[in-house]
Amino acid sequence: MKNEDKINRDQRNYSCKKYEGIERKRKYQLEEKNILDEENEDDMMNNNENVNNIYNDNNINNDNNIYSDNNINNDNNINNDNNINNNVNIYGKDILTTCEKVTSPLTKKLSFWQIYSIRVKKNLHLLDASDFALILQSFHLYNKDTGVYVASVKCIENKIPQMRGTSFVVLLNILSKRLKKNNYNEFFEKMMNFIPNILYELNIKDMNNILKSFYNLDIMNSKVCEIMYPKILYNMDNINDAHLLSSLCYIFYKYNFEHLHFFECLKKKSLKLMNTFDAQDFYKFIFSLYKKNICVKQIMEEKKNDISAFKSFYNEEQKRFFSEICNMN
């Protein structure tokens, strides 16, 4: 009995100890779980705070960035405004310093002819007579005057000894029209004195144009006619234009050329070109012959029908002239 009681007692003790152990373990696990839960809550709170902090920081940074960007834009705008103001001030100073010389707006771009003229003027010393003839002819044909004619005179004067016939005729024709009359007589007289050197290169039309250019300049010397008229007579058969024939007759009359044989030859040539005269050419031709005391009766008889038709093209003075001629004949 004692042994059974001891065994039973031992079993109860073991059961109690086992139960106590289980209880202790359960409490331990429960406490551990509570601790872990608290730690998780703390972590979650910390995470939330971190997220909030990050969000706030980002907002702050974004605000700062926005502020910085605005500042940068404002700074750029301020700088641009300052640059514009500086440019305007500089531009204004330029206007003030040049307005005494130039009255046109400075914002206007230079034209092709202005740029071309500037380059020509800078390179005058490099040009020969043929270059001047080509360049000035382009300005003349397009009716552009940028001061290039006056600027070229001195250099052209130095090139006269090297001139060829074509360049001579072109330059004389242009400059006699573009330069102020009587201001460059010495220059044109030098050109006139050079004519014998280029005569062999000139045709009848060239010689006629040269004489007309000097006539328009009031620089007339009958010696030039003396030089030219033998070549004109020699090439009389090459004249197939009534306008050229009339012009030659009129310009030699204006130079007070005294060789009547020359005018007689022109009259003879006119009989072959009678049907090609227009009203004004016919008047100039007859007027010149009449003033040189050349008989025009034969010509008037051949053109009497045309003279009646020409009257509508004549002024009162020209009509009176033909009336006198007809009455005399």
Steps between C-alpha positions, in 0.01 A plus 500: 500500500778729585663432171180568303441821691854605424455424134171686488654793679791502263268491203300791635816695563618426149165600356502823698855579394415420143194721519700779657758463229236519232347805664835672530571425136158635394552817706843540351367463150219742575739756642731453203205549266398820680853628481515426126164668446617810683818506298300465177273785604804712578650412165178585323478829680860571419439409139198728487701778652780437252255501213348821628844646545602395152179642358550822690864510396401442140242773526757727650747408230237544232410835647863586511544381142200698389633798683844444353359455149296812540805678624701369208230606255472834671877535494506406133222745426683766693822419315319500167337830587837638598655372177218649298537828683876492443451420132245777468735740671787399273274521196377837613857622537578379149203694368605809687855481368397446139180701468701805403612320184211266425136596528351169382416228758803291597289187510472504122724242339750600234387428147700297249609816319621664821706195592628471142595869502689466829703209366575681175619811684730289720659335197527787251878471493473141374278578199607570145311703238297203373398416859382857556304491173323178596426601861384856431286380212313270738430791738398721208267249335319438830497875569687473831710785633674421828793738451694239304532723191669786683716260702625335180606812308852533640583134445352506149704810418816307588387216273441715188837410342408130518145535366369306203241638262196318638577592862562861396160531330309335786666705775465829311132434432426419867712763672386781268146432624572420865759760602405859570551716196806730495645344819719248318603682183868425551429129523287501183757706311758233579265243354449713189875532449532122512261441206775470232641201690178300479363623166596178322266306734196723446215448256276776364243458773771526769633821349153648483437416868833652604422826321152517657640437849747787475232722347271435798789596730559825307854383429521530123810509289473482123840329493325185616282518188812550291638178640181300449354611171749320266413167662128577473532579130698183443224293664204691357374189321455333838239755606160339446309691765331836431504578871880465517545703181279781631678497837844528336388789284350686796793448739763608243291810436492570875879471517513759220690263275607688184565224246197529274610198304414291802142633505464444127596137552238467771240651270589255225469210741158622615353454153549125545332502840216741425222257589645425844485853648249574772369852570761616753799344324395662173463841664846484664662385176342770279554770763874416529557493123308823458707673770820389321368644172457162338223486240210286619264553203536146365433348841196719562348406166540131571353534849223755432225246561659384823550858621122550500462184707780608736337833589298347782830406671652848474472796734425849371865593451568188294190559289612857423842371399355257245263769372795729432695224327209405281434863402865549413499198279 
